[in-house]
Amino acid sequence: MELNRALWDAWAEDHFGSGFYGVERFRAGESTLPDFDIEGAGPVAGRRLLHLQCHFGLDTLSWTRLGAEATGLDFSPKAIGLARRLVEDCGLRTRFVCANVYDAASALDGERFPVVVSTAGVLPWLPDIPRWAAVAASVLEPGGLFYLREFHPVSQVFCPTSDSPAAPRLRYPYFPTGAPVREPAEASYGGAAAVAGGTSCEWPHSLGEVIQSLLDSGLRLDAIREFPFTTYRAYPWLEEGTDGRWRWPGDQSPLPLMYSLRCRAPG
């Protein structure tokens, strides 16, 4: 995770200036939240909301614009510094905390929230999903809602340079192996340059592992959705629709590309 922290520190400034994230559009008033996240998390106006693994906080600040009393937490000091710059630039009342997600409860001094969210591309950077689920449960108020949207693990097994949607090449495991996939830090999805000498460490986590870990933490699963589209061009053969979302070619998607979960804490 120290290697990953260094990687995300190196990527943060490039991401901040990239067209992928659209910081200038956000400054002009655009929200970064897709409709399915707003629906999944439910009404947030006047409610305290915690955003776990928030990067430099565009979604966190978008929750603020919807009326939430939002807090964002991320392990990258560079990203949190940029998030705080946006707070000043946009005049929004949003708190940002720099901490490893596994240390969220102590970093927040035991504060609990009625709404906790985490989106997207967050779980592969974590080695221990049962521990993550326990953390999510620990920062929820009794009866509180936890919402997760993530890239579907079944769609993450292919080689990213596969050039055929009919026969994509398998490269990564679907089921947890206990060991990270270590690779040189190449250019990122968000336009950041490759990090010389950097290494990314990502862990495969199946959908079953994620759901069971949340159930074992004491949360109750209320809803699960699978989506035939994704929010970025994960593979060369994906086609962009008029809605800005990326899909498999043709009328029907053979595999899901994202999913979301909504859980409740007891009480």
C-alpha positions in Angstrom: 0.0 0.0 0.0 3.0 2.3 0.4 3.9 1.7 -3.2 0.3 2.5 -4.1 0.3 5.7 -2.1 3.4 6.9 -3.8 1.8 6.1 -7.2 -1.4 8.0 -6.4 0.7 11.0 -5.1 2.5 11.0 -8.4 -0.7 10.8 -10.4 -2.7 13.3 -8.5 -1.5 16.5 -10.1 -1.8 15.1 -13.6 -5.3 13.9 -12.9 -6.2 17.3 -11.6 -5.2 18.9 -14.9 -6.7 16.2 -17.2 -9.7 16.5 -19.3 -10.8 13.1 -17.9 -11.7 14.7 -14.5 -12.8 18.0 -15.9 -11.9 20.2 -12.9 -12.6 23.4 -14.8 -16.1 22.1 -15.7 -16.6 21.3 -12.0 -15.5 24.8 -11.0 -18.1 26.1 -13.4 -20.8 24.2 -11.6 -20.9 20.8 -13.2 -21.5 17.8 -11.0 -19.4 14.6 -11.3 -22.1 12.3 -9.9 -23.9 10.0 -12.3 -27.6 9.5 -11.8 -27.3 6.0 -10.6 -25.0 7.1 -7.7 -27.5 9.8 -6.7 -30.3 7.2 -6.8 -28.3 4.6 -5.0 -27.3 6.8 -2.1 -30.7 8.3 -1.7 -31.5 11.8 -0.5 -28.5 13.5 1.2 -29.6 17.1 1.7 -28.9 18.1 5.4 -27.3 14.7 6.1 -23.7 14.0 7.1 -22.0 11.9 4.4 -18.6 10.2 4.4 -16.8 9.4 1.1 -14.2 6.8 1.5 -11.2 6.8 -0.9 -12.2 10.1 -2.4 -9.1 10.9 -4.5 -9.1 14.8 -4.8 -12.7 15.0 -3.9 -14.7 16.0 -7.0 -17.5 13.5 -6.1 -17.3 14.5 -2.4 -17.7 18.2 -3.4 -20.6 17.2 -5.7 -22.3 15.6 -2.7 -21.9 18.9 -0.9 -23.6 20.7 -3.8 -26.5 18.3 -3.3 -26.8 19.6 0.3 -24.8 17.0 2.2 -22.4 17.8 5.0 -19.7 15.9 3.3 -16.4 14.5 4.5 -13.8 13.0 2.1 -11.1 10.6 3.2 -8.1 9.4 1.1 -4.6 8.1 1.8 -2.8 10.4 -0.7 -1.5 13.7 0.9 -1.2 15.2 -2.6 -4.8 14.4 -3.5 -6.1 15.7 -0.2 -4.1 18.9 -0.7 -5.7 19.4 -4.1 -9.2 18.7 -2.6 -8.6 21.4 0.0 -7.6 23.8 -2.8 -11.0 23.1 -4.5 -12.8 23.8 -1.3 -11.2 27.3 -1.3 -11.7 27.8 -5.0 -15.4 26.8 -5.0 -16.4 28.2 -1.6 -17.8 24.8 -0.5 -18.0 23.6 3.1 -16.4 20.2 2.8 -14.0 18.5 5.1 -11.1 16.4 3.9 -9.1 13.9 6.0 -5.8 12.3 4.9 -5.7 8.7 6.2 -5.5 5.1 5.0 -9.1 3.8 4.7 -8.3 1.0 7.2 -7.6 3.8 9.8 -10.8 5.7 9.0 -12.5 5.1 12.4 -9.5 6.5 14.4 -8.8 9.3 11.9 -12.4 10.5 12.3 -12.2 10.2 16.2 -15.0 7.6 16.2 -17.5 9.8 14.3 -20.3 7.8 12.7 -22.3 8.9 9.6 -25.9 8.2 8.4 -24.5 7.9 4.8 -21.2 6.4 3.7 -20.2 6.0 0.0 -17.3 4.6 -2.0 -17.0 4.9 -5.8 -15.3 3.6 -8.0 -12.1 1.7 -8.8 -11.3 1.5 -5.1 -11.3 -2.1 -4.0 -8.5 -3.5 -6.2 -6.1 -1.2 -4.3 -6.9 -3.0 -1.0 -5.4 -6.3 0.2 -8.0 -7.1 2.8 -11.7 -6.9 1.9 -13.2 -8.3 5.2 -11.2 -5.6 7.1 -12.4 -2.9 4.7 -16.1 -4.1 5.2 -15.6 -4.0 9.0 -14.3 -0.4 8.6 -17.3 0.6 6.5 -19.7 -0.9 9.2 -17.8 0.9 12.0 -18.3 4.4 10.6 -22.0 3.9 10.0 -24.6 5.1 12.4 -27.2 2.5 13.5 -29.6 2.2 10.6 -27.1 4.1 8.3 -26.7 3.4 4.6 -23.6 2.3 2.8 -23.4 2.6 -1.0 -20.7 1.1 -3.2 -20.2 1.4 -6.9 -17.3 -0.5 -8.4 -16.1 -1.8 -11.7 -17.3 -5.4 -12.0 -14.6 -7.9 -11.2 -15.6 -10.2 -14.1 -14.8 -7.4 -16.5 -11.3 -6.9 -15.0 -9.8 -10.2 -16.0 -8.9 -9.3 -19.6 -5.7 -7.9 -21.0 -6.3 -4.1 -21.5 -4.6 -4.2 -24.9 -6.8 -7.0 -26.2 -8.0 -5.9 -29.6 -11.0 -8.1 -30.2 -14.3 -8.1 -28.3 -15.1 -11.5 -29.7 -12.0 -13.1 -28.1 -10.4 -10.9 -25.4 -7.3 -12.4 -23.9 -7.4 -13.4 -20.2 -4.7 -11.9 -18.1 -5.8 -11.4 -14.4 -7.4 -13.7 -11.9 -11.0 -13.3 -10.9 -10.9 -15.0 -7.5 -8.7 -13.6 -4.6 -5.2 -15.0 -4.5 -3.9 -13.3 -1.4 -1.1 -11.8 -3.3 -1.1 -8.5 -5.3 -0.7 -8.3 -9.0 2.5 -6.2 -9.3 3.1 -4.2 -12.5 5.2 -1.2 -13.6 3.3 2.0 -13.1 2.1 2.8 -16.6 0.1 5.8 -17.8 -3.2 5.9 -15.9 -6.8 6.0 -17.1 -7.0 9.6 -16.1 -4.3 10.9 -18.4 -1.4 10.7 -15.9 2.0 9.9 -17.3 3.8 6.7 -16.4 5.7 6.9 -13.1 9.4 6.1 -13.6 10.4 3.3 -11.3 6.9 3.1 -9.8 4.9 0.0 -9.1 1.2 -0.6 -8.8 -0.1 -3.4 -6.5 -3.7 -4.5 -7.1 -5.6 -7.4 -5.5 -8.4 -9.3 -7.3 -11.7 -9.5 -5.3 -14.7 -11.5 -6.5 -18.2 -10.2 -6.2 -19.0 -13.0 -3.8 -16.1 -12.0 -1.5 -17.2 -8.3 -1.4 -20.9 -9.2 -0.6 -20.0 -11.9 2.0 -17.5 -9.5 3.7 -20.2 -6.8 4.0 -22.7 -9.4 5.4 -20.1 -10.7 7.8 -19.5 -7.2 9.1 -23.2 -7.1 10.2 -24.6 -5.0 7.3 -27.8 -6.0 5.6 -27.8 -6.0 1.8 -30.7 -4.0 0.4 -30.0 -3.9 -3.3 -27.5 -5.0 -5.9 -27.3 -3.8 -9.5 -25.1 -4.8 -12.5 -24.6 -2.4 -15.3 -23.8 -3.1 -19.0 -21.7 0.0 -19.3 -18.7 1.6 -17.6 -17.6 5.2 -17.1 -14.3 5.0 -19.0 -12.8 3.2 -21.9 -11.3 0.2 -20.1 -10.8 -1.8 -23.3 -10.1 -0.6 -26.9 -13.2 -2.3 -28.3 -15.7 -0.5 -26.0 -17.9 2.1 -27.8 -19.0 5.4 -26.3 -22.7 6.2 -26.3 -24.4 9.5 -26.5 -24.6 9.4 -22.7 -20.8 9.3 -22.4 -20.8 5.8 -21.1 -18.8 2.9 -22.7 -20.4 -0.4 -23.8 -19.5 -3.6 -25.6 -20.2 -3.3 -29.3 -23.6 -4.5 -30.4 -27.1 -4.5 -28.9 -26.3 -6.8 -25.9 -23.5 -6.7 -23.5 -22.1 -10.3 -22.9 -20.7 -9.3 -19.5 -21.4 -6.7 -16.8 -19.0 -3.8 -16.6 -19.9 -2.2 -13.3 -22.1 -3.0 -10.2 -23.5 -1.2 -7.2 -24.5 -2.4 -3.7 -26.6 -0.7 -1.1 -26.4 -1.9 2.5 -27.9 -0.9 5.9 -26.4 -1.0 9.3 -28.6 -2.7 12.0 -30.7 -0.5 14.2 
